[in-house]
Amino acid sequence: MKGHSLVLAKAAVFLASDESRYMVGSELLVDGGVRNLATA
């Protein structure tokens, strides 16, 4: 899937950053937008 590695990398960088400091008990959906295509 094109761009799949980029999506995973962005999620990893976000989780390693201070921006994710207050994410407690949350789910981060990393599927490259596949879920949006399936529900359309």
MOPAC internal coordinates of N, CA, C and O (Angstrom, degrees):
PM7 1SCF
backbone

  N    0.0000 0     0.00 0     0.00 0    0    0    0
  C    1.4473 1     0.00 0     0.00 0    1    0    0
  C    1.5180 1   108.70 1     0.00 0    2    1    0
  O    1.2310 1   120.81 1   -53.78 1    3    2    1
  N    1.3029 1   116.05 1   126.22 1    3    2    1
  C    1.4601 1   121.35 1  -177.36 1    5    3    2
  C    1.5288 1   110.59 1   -67.38 1    6    5    3
  O    1.2310 1   120.67 1   -49.27 1    7    6    5
  N    1.3063 1   116.33 1   130.73 1    7    6    5
  C    1.4518 1   121.58 1   178.31 1    9    7    6
  C    1.5213 1   114.77 1    83.30 1   10    9    7
  O    1.2310 1   120.20 1   178.64 1   11   10    9
  N    1.3322 1   117.23 1    -1.36 1   11   10    9
  C    1.4652 1   120.31 1  -177.51 1   13   11   10
  C    1.5297 1   110.60 1   -62.06 1   14   13   11
  O    1.2310 1   120.18 1   138.76 1   15   14   13
  N    1.3061 1   117.27 1   -41.24 1   15   14   13
  C    1.4729 1   120.75 1   179.86 1   17   15   14
  C    1.5159 1   110.79 1   -64.26 1   18   17   15
  O    1.2310 1   120.46 1   142.99 1   19   18   17
  N    1.3222 1   116.72 1   -37.01 1   19   18   17
  C    1.4619 1   120.73 1   179.56 1   21   19   18
  C    1.5263 1   110.91 1   -65.94 1   22   21   19
  O    1.2310 1   120.20 1   139.67 1   23   22   21
  N    1.3216 1   117.22 1   -40.33 1   23   22   21
  C    1.4672 1   121.29 1   178.42 1   25   23   22
  C    1.5229 1   110.20 1   -62.95 1   26   25   23
  O    1.2310 1   120.24 1   135.53 1   27   26   25
  N    1.3151 1   117.15 1   -44.47 1   27   26   25
  C    1.4654 1   120.95 1   178.20 1   29   27   26
  C    1.5238 1   111.62 1   -63.78 1   30   29   27
  O    1.2310 1   120.77 1   138.98 1   31   30   29
  N    1.3258 1   116.13 1   -41.02 1   31   30   29
  C    1.4631 1   120.20 1   179.87 1   33   31   30
  C    1.5242 1   111.10 1   -64.65 1   34   33   31
  O    1.2310 1   120.03 1   138.13 1   35   34   33
  N    1.3334 1   117.55 1   -41.87 1   35   34   33
  C    1.4657 1   120.60 1   178.85 1   37   35   34
  C    1.5203 1   111.40 1   -64.35 1   38   37   35
  O    1.2310 1   120.34 1   141.35 1   39   38   37
  N    1.3175 1   116.96 1   -38.65 1   39   38   37
  C    1.4660 1   120.36 1   177.76 1   41   39   38
  C    1.5266 1   110.66 1   -65.11 1   42   41   39
  O    1.2310 1   120.56 1   137.93 1   43   42   41
  N    1.3166 1   116.54 1   -42.07 1   43   42   41
  C    1.4703 1   120.52 1   179.76 1   45   43   42
  C    1.5228 1   111.07 1   -64.80 1   46   45   43
  O    1.2310 1   120.29 1   138.41 1   47   46   45
  N    1.3318 1   117.05 1   -41.59 1   47   46   45
  C    1.4656 1   120.55 1   178.90 1   49   47   46
  C    1.5258 1   110.22 1   -65.07 1   50   49   47
  O    1.2310 1   120.39 1   138.42 1   51   50   49
  N    1.3298 1   116.86 1   -41.58 1   51   50   49
  C    1.4647 1   119.92 1   177.81 1   53   51   50
  C    1.5265 1   111.10 1   -60.96 1   54   53   51
  O    1.2310 1   120.25 1   133.25 1   55   54   53
  N    1.3161 1   117.13 1   -46.75 1   55   54   53
  C    1.4591 1   120.35 1  -178.36 1   57   55   54
  C    1.5209 1   112.43 1   -65.94 1   58   57   55
  O    1.2310 1   120.24 1   152.95 1   59   58   57
  N    1.3184 1   117.14 1   -27.05 1   59   58   57
  C    1.4623 1   120.89 1   179.02 1   61   59   58
  C    1.5294 1   112.25 1   -85.40 1   62   61   59
  O    1.2310 1   120.16 1   170.20 1   63   62   61
  N    1.3181 1   117.30 1    -9.80 1   63   62   61
  C    1.4639 1   121.03 1  -175.93 1   65   63   62
  C    1.5315 1   111.38 1   -91.22 1   66   65   63
  O    1.2310 1   121.42 1    -9.00 1   67   66   65
  N    1.3220 1   114.88 1   171.00 1   67   66   65
  C    1.4635 1   120.92 1   176.83 1   69   67   66
  C    1.5240 1   111.70 1   -70.58 1   70   69   67
  O    1.2310 1   119.77 1   161.07 1   71   70   69
  N    1.3253 1   118.05 1   -18.93 1   71   70   69
  C    1.4621 1   121.70 1  -179.42 1   73   71   70
  C    1.5327 1   111.61 1   -63.30 1   74   73   71
  O    1.2310 1   119.84 1   154.05 1   75   74   73
  N    1.3100 1   117.90 1   -25.95 1   75   74   73
  C    1.4645 1   120.97 1  -178.05 1   77   75   74
  C    1.5310 1   112.03 1   -93.96 1   78   77   75
  O    1.2310 1   120.48 1  -167.98 1   79   78   77
  N    1.2851 1   116.68 1    12.02 1   79   78   77
  C    1.4661 1   121.83 1  -175.50 1   81   79   78
  C    1.5277 1   113.27 1   -56.30 1   82   81   79
  O    1.2310 1   120.26 1   143.96 1   83   82   81
  N    1.3219 1   117.11 1   -36.04 1   83   82   81
  C    1.4619 1   120.53 1  -175.06 1   85   83   82
  C    1.5222 1   113.57 1  -101.31 1   86   85   83
  O    1.2310 1   119.95 1  -165.82 1   87   86   85
  N    1.3148 1   117.70 1    14.18 1   87   86   85
  C    1.4642 1   120.86 1   176.55 1   89   87   86
  C    1.5259 1   108.72 1   -83.03 1   90   89   87
  O    1.2310 1   120.70 1   -77.93 1   91   90   89
  N    1.3101 1   116.26 1   102.07 1   91   90   89
  C    1.4522 1   121.76 1  -178.90 1   93   91   90
  C    1.5300 1   107.55 1  -126.42 1   94   93   91
  O    1.2310 1   120.40 1   -57.59 1   95   94   93
  N    1.3030 1   116.84 1   122.41 1   95   94   93
  C    1.4489 1   120.60 1   178.56 1   97   95   94
  C    1.5143 1   113.41 1    69.73 1   98   97   95
  O    1.2310 1   120.24 1  -153.31 1   99   98   97
  N    1.3215 1   117.14 1    26.69 1   99   98   97
  C    1.4596 1   121.82 1  -179.34 1  101   99   98
  C    1.5189 1   110.10 1  -108.93 1  102  101   99
  O    1.2310 1   121.42 1   -24.78 1  103  102  101
  N    1.3179 1   114.88 1   155.22 1  103  102  101
  C    1.4552 1   120.45 1   174.66 1  105  103  102
  C    1.5189 1   108.95 1  -107.57 1  106  105  103
  O    1.2310 1   120.79 1   -44.41 1  107  106  105
  N    1.3048 1   116.10 1   135.59 1  107  106  105
  C    1.4537 1   121.89 1   177.56 1  109  107  106
  C    1.5155 1   107.47 1  -110.13 1  110  109  107
  O    1.2310 1   120.80 1   -71.16 1  111  110  109
  N    1.3234 1   116.08 1   108.84 1  111  110  109
  C    1.4545 1   121.44 1  -177.33 1  113  111  110
  C    1.5262 1   109.30 1   -80.72 1  114  113  111
  O    1.2310 1   120.68 1   -62.56 1  115  114  113
  N    1.3172 1   116.30 1   117.44 1  115  114  113
  C    1.4629 1   122.17 1   179.38 1  117  115  114
  C    1.5241 1   107.06 1  -124.03 1  118  117  115
  O    1.2310 1   121.36 1   -88.65 1  119  118  117
  N    1.3338 1   115.01 1    91.35 1  119  118  117
  C    1.4595 1   119.43 1  -178.87 1  121  119  118
  C    1.5218 1   112.39 1  -133.31 1  122  121  119
  O    1.2310 1   120.03 1  -168.85 1  123  122  121
  N    1.3161 1   117.54 1    11.15 1  123  122  121
  C    1.4603 1   120.85 1   178.15 1  125  123  122
  C    1.5179 1   113.48 1    69.64 1  126  125  123
  O    1.2310 1   119.45 1  -161.39 1  127  126  125
  N    1.3197 1   118.65 1    18.61 1  127  126  125
  C    1.4464 1   122.32 1   179.08 1  129  127  126
  C    1.5192 1   114.31 1    87.26 1  130  129  127
  O    1.2310 1   119.65 1  -173.74 1  131  130  129
  N    1.3111 1   118.27 1     6.26 1  131  130  129
  C    1.4516 1   122.14 1  -178.31 1  133  131  130
  C    1.5271 1   111.12 1   -61.94 1  134  133  131
  O    1.2310 1   120.22 1   141.21 1  135  134  133
  N    1.2985 1   117.18 1   -38.79 1  135  134  133
  C    1.4675 1   120.75 1  -179.92 1  137  135  134
  C    1.5239 1   110.83 1   -60.78 1  138  137  135
  O    1.2310 1   120.26 1   140.92 1  139  138  137
  N    1.3340 1   117.10 1   -39.08 1  139  138  137
  C    1.4597 1   120.40 1   179.42 1  141  139  138
  C    1.5245 1   111.02 1   -65.82 1  142  141  139
  O    1.2310 1   119.93 1   143.97 1  143  142  141
  N    1.3106 1   117.74 1   -36.03 1  143  142  141
  C    1.4625 1   120.89 1   179.39 1  145  143  142
  C    1.5258 1   110.97 1   -70.22 1  146  145  143
  O    1.2310 1   120.50 1   145.03 1  147  146  145
  N    1.3262 1   116.65 1   -34.97 1  147  146  145
  C    1.4608 1   120.97 1  -176.74 1  149  147  146
  C    1.5266 1   111.47 1   -71.64 1  150  149  147
  O    1.2310 1   119.99 1   151.83 1  151  150  149
  N    1.3328 1   117.63 1   -28.17 1  151  150  149
  C    1.4566 1   120.17 1  -177.01 1  153  151  150
  C    1.5248 1   112.71 1   -92.72 1  154  153  151
  O    1.2310 1   120.03 1   171.75 1  155  154  153
  N    1.3045 1   117.55 1    -8.25 1  155  154  153
  C    1.4778 1   120.61 1  -177.61 1  157  155  154
  C    1.5141 1   111.57 1   -77.28 1  158  157  155
  O    1.2310 1   120.10 1   180.00 1  159  158  157

